[in-house]
């Protein structure tokens, strides 16, 4: 099985109108995605933010749960938050994961011509190969430049609604995709 990590990008991401913006870090994303990543055996969870004050906030939250009173009060959170890595760019996350790491992007919509369906992605992750960084976007999703740099674009989580509504929180999307890619059940 390949080494796998995920990254939550706060820049470059899109706003509702399609402009490239920088989104704020939220505490609940750090907790929930760290716990999900740890549960599914990922090597790391990268939080990507170009603003120093936002990275410092994420580091303080991590420190509270790994070295501070939070980790002593609720020890189950300590190992999950310990795998959190705060970096200033997607390139820094990829470099930390390994020189040959592949970038796989996610979206609520199909992106590009070559979309990797989830069963095929699951199969690829089970075979030897370079490490994979699964990139998730905040705001209204990853900027086109991030998708353009990727080696693969994962198929979106399909909606069961007749109208196709698909607007999951990023925390929910991470959990569902990791389960479909790495869980004990069959990918859909």
VOSE-673056 format. One record per residue (C-alpha): residue number from 1; x, y, z. Coordinates in pm, whole numbers, plus 50000, padded with zeros to 5 digits. Layout:
<rs>
r i:NUM	px:X	py:Y	pz:Z
...
</rs>
This chain:
<rs>
r i:1	px:50000	py:50000	pz:50000
r i:2	px:50119	py:50350	pz:49923
r i:3	px:50194	py:50617	pz:50180
r i:4	px:49896	py:50853	pz:50187
r i:5	px:49840	py:51196	pz:50340
r i:6	px:49578	py:51463	pz:50296
r i:7	px:49601	py:51840	pz:50277
r i:8	px:49339	py:52100	pz:50352
r i:9	px:49414	py:52405	pz:50139
r i:10	px:49302	py:52750	pz:50246
r i:11	px:49475	py:52912	pz:49947
r i:12	px:49440	py:52916	pz:49653
r i:13	px:49070	py:52838	pz:49682
r i:14	px:48759	py:52982	pz:49523
r i:15	px:48484	py:53196	pz:49665
r i:16	px:48117	py:53170	pz:49568
r i:17	px:48176	py:53387	pz:49260
r i:18	px:48480	py:53192	pz:49139
r i:19	px:48746	py:53442	pz:49251
r i:20	px:49067	py:53311	pz:49406
r i:21	px:49073	py:53384	pz:49779
r i:22	px:49231	py:53279	pz:50108
r i:23	px:48993	py:53119	pz:50359
r i:24	px:49030	py:53120	pz:50737
r i:25	px:49130	py:52814	pz:50938
r i:26	px:48853	py:52669	pz:51152
r i:27	px:48914	py:52477	pz:51472
r i:28	px:48660	py:52206	pz:51393
r i:29	px:48829	py:52124	pz:51060
r i:30	px:49159	py:52067	pz:51240
r i:31	px:49002	py:51833	pz:51497
r i:32	px:48772	py:51637	pz:51272
r i:33	px:49008	py:51588	pz:50979
r i:34	px:49297	py:51497	pz:51211
r i:35	px:49083	py:51233	pz:51377
r i:36	px:48957	py:51095	pz:51045
r i:37	px:49308	py:51090	pz:50894
r i:38	px:49447	py:50908	pz:51197
r i:39	px:49159	py:50657	pz:51196
r i:40	px:49230	py:50567	pz:50831
r i:41	px:49606	py:50537	pz:50882
r i:42	px:49725	py:50841	pz:50686
r i:43	px:50087	py:50946	pz:50730
r i:44	px:49997	py:51311	pz:50790
r i:45	px:49731	py:51576	pz:50767
r i:46	px:49864	py:51902	pz:50625
r i:47	px:49694	py:52234	pz:50685
r i:48	px:49806	py:52474	pz:50413
r i:49	px:49782	py:52849	pz:50478
r i:50	px:50001	py:53135	pz:50349
r i:51	px:49922	py:53374	pz:50636
r i:52	px:50159	py:53351	pz:50933
r i:53	px:49896	py:53443	pz:51194
r i:54	px:49666	py:53166	pz:51070
r i:55	px:49948	py:52908	pz:51078
r i:56	px:50035	py:53020	pz:51432
r i:57	px:49672	py:52969	pz:51534
r i:58	px:49675	py:52615	pz:51395
r i:59	px:50006	py:52544	pz:51572
r i:60	px:49862	py:52669	pz:51904
r i:61	px:49562	py:52440	pz:51864
r i:62	px:49789	py:52147	pz:51782
r i:63	px:50018	py:52221	pz:52076
r i:64	px:49722	py:52241	pz:52318
r i:65	px:49612	py:51890	pz:52222
r i:66	px:49955	py:51732	pz:52184
r i:67	px:50163	py:51892	pz:52461
r i:68	px:49910	py:52089	pz:52666
r i:69	px:49616	py:52032	pz:52893
r i:70	px:49384	py:51923	pz:52610
r i:71	px:49593	py:51611	pz:52550
r i:72	px:49598	py:51531	pz:52921
r i:73	px:49220	py:51577	pz:52953
r i:74	px:49124	py:51387	pz:52636
r i:75	px:49419	py:51160	pz:52553
r i:76	px:49246	py:51010	pz:52247
r i:77	px:49295	py:51337	pz:52060
r i:78	px:49670	py:51352	pz:52119
r i:79	px:49787	py:51099	pz:51856
r i:80	px:49543	py:51232	pz:51597
r i:81	px:49647	py:51596	pz:51640
r i:82	px:50014	py:51494	pz:51657
r i:83	px:50005	py:51406	pz:51287
r i:84	px:49887	py:51757	pz:51196
r i:85	px:50147	py:51948	pz:50993
r i:86	px:50105	py:52320	pz:50935
r i:87	px:50271	py:52449	pz:50617
r i:88	px:50264	py:52766	pz:50410
r i:89	px:50212	py:52609	pz:50067
r i:90	px:50104	py:52301	pz:49880
r i:91	px:50463	py:52265	pz:49756
r i:92	px:50583	py:52246	pz:50117
r i:93	px:50337	py:51967	pz:50192
r i:94	px:50442	py:51772	pz:49883
r i:95	px:50811	py:51818	pz:49964
r i:96	px:50755	py:51698	pz:50321
r i:97	px:50571	py:51387	pz:50200
r i:98	px:50848	py:51295	pz:49955
r i:99	px:51021	py:51402	pz:49636
r i:100	px:50812	py:51175	pz:49416
r i:101	px:50476	py:51233	pz:49592
r i:102	px:50175	py:51257	pz:49362
r i:103	px:49903	py:51518	pz:49401
r i:104	px:49545	py:51394	pz:49370
r i:105	px:49276	py:51661	pz:49386
r i:106	px:48915	py:51644	pz:49496
r i:107	px:48608	py:51844	pz:49403
r i:108	px:48230	py:51837	pz:49435
r i:109	px:48226	py:51860	pz:49052
r i:110	px:48410	py:51666	pz:48784
r i:111	px:48734	py:51843	pz:48701
r i:112	px:48931	py:51792	pz:48384
r i:113	px:48906	py:51522	pz:48124
r i:114	px:49080	py:51244	pz:48314
r i:115	px:48879	py:51174	pz:48627
r i:116	px:48990	py:50884	pz:48845
r i:117	px:48683	py:50693	pz:48961
r i:118	px:48691	py:50590	pz:49327
r i:119	px:48715	py:50210	pz:49274
r i:120	px:49015	py:50260	pz:49043
r i:121	px:49173	py:50504	pz:49289
r i:122	px:49123	py:50255	pz:49572
r i:123	px:49296	py:49987	pz:49364
r i:124	px:49589	py:50217	pz:49277
r i:125	px:49641	py:50304	pz:49644
r i:126	px:49676	py:49933	pz:49726
r i:127	px:49963	py:49884	pz:49479
r i:128	px:50324	py:49994	pz:49525
r i:129	px:50399	py:50342	pz:49401
r i:130	px:50481	py:50695	pz:49506
r i:131	px:50318	py:50857	pz:49807
r i:132	px:49986	py:51032	pz:49740
r i:133	px:49870	py:51366	pz:49877
r i:134	px:49491	py:51402	pz:49863
r i:135	px:49412	py:51774	pz:49835
r i:136	px:49085	py:51916	pz:49967
r i:137	px:48978	py:52277	pz:49936
r i:138	px:48802	py:52512	pz:50171
r i:139	px:48570	py:52789	pz:50051
r i:140	px:48408	py:52679	pz:49726
r i:141	px:48688	py:52442	pz:49629
r i:142	px:49039	py:52430	pz:49495
r i:143	px:49159	py:52690	pz:49245
r i:144	px:49210	py:52570	pz:48885
r i:145	px:49590	py:52601	pz:48925
r i:146	px:49585	py:52331	pz:49194
r i:147	px:49387	py:52094	pz:48972
r i:148	px:49623	py:52169	pz:48682
r i:149	px:49923	py:52059	pz:48893
r i:150	px:49764	py:51726	pz:48991
r i:151	px:49848	py:51382	pz:48859
r i:152	px:49490	py:51269	pz:48925
r i:153	px:49146	py:51420	pz:48984
r i:154	px:48920	py:51205	pz:49199
r i:155	px:48559	py:51163	pz:49097
r i:156	px:48321	py:51357	pz:49316
r i:157	px:48110	py:51190	pz:49581
r i:158	px:47785	py:51122	pz:49394
r i:159	px:47462	py:51273	pz:49519
r i:160	px:47163	py:51043	pz:49555
r i:161	px:46926	py:51336	pz:49506
r i:162	px:46738	py:51373	pz:49178
r i:163	px:46850	py:51737	pz:49158
r i:164	px:47218	py:51640	pz:49205
r i:165	px:47268	py:51858	pz:49516
r i:166	px:47624	py:51802	pz:49639
r i:167	px:47751	py:52054	pz:49892
r i:168	px:47912	py:51861	pz:50176
r i:169	px:48127	py:52021	pz:50442
r i:170	px:48494	py:51952	pz:50378
r i:171	px:48503	py:51747	pz:50700
r i:172	px:48228	py:51520	pz:50571
r i:173	px:48387	py:51493	pz:50226
r i:174	px:48722	py:51388	pz:50376
r i:175	px:48555	py:51121	pz:50590
r i:176	px:48349	py:50980	pz:50305
r i:177	px:48636	py:50975	pz:50056
r i:178	px:48881	py:50817	pz:50300
r i:179	px:48627	py:50549	pz:50382
r i:180	px:48564	py:50477	pz:50016
r i:181	px:48936	py:50474	pz:49933
r i:182	px:49075	py:50300	pz:50243
r i:183	px:48785	py:50156	pz:50443
r i:184	px:48693	py:49792	pz:50480
r i:185	px:48379	py:49827	pz:50265
r i:186	px:48368	py:49837	pz:49889
r i:187	px:48418	py:50168	pz:49712
r i:188	px:48114	py:50300	pz:49534
</rs>
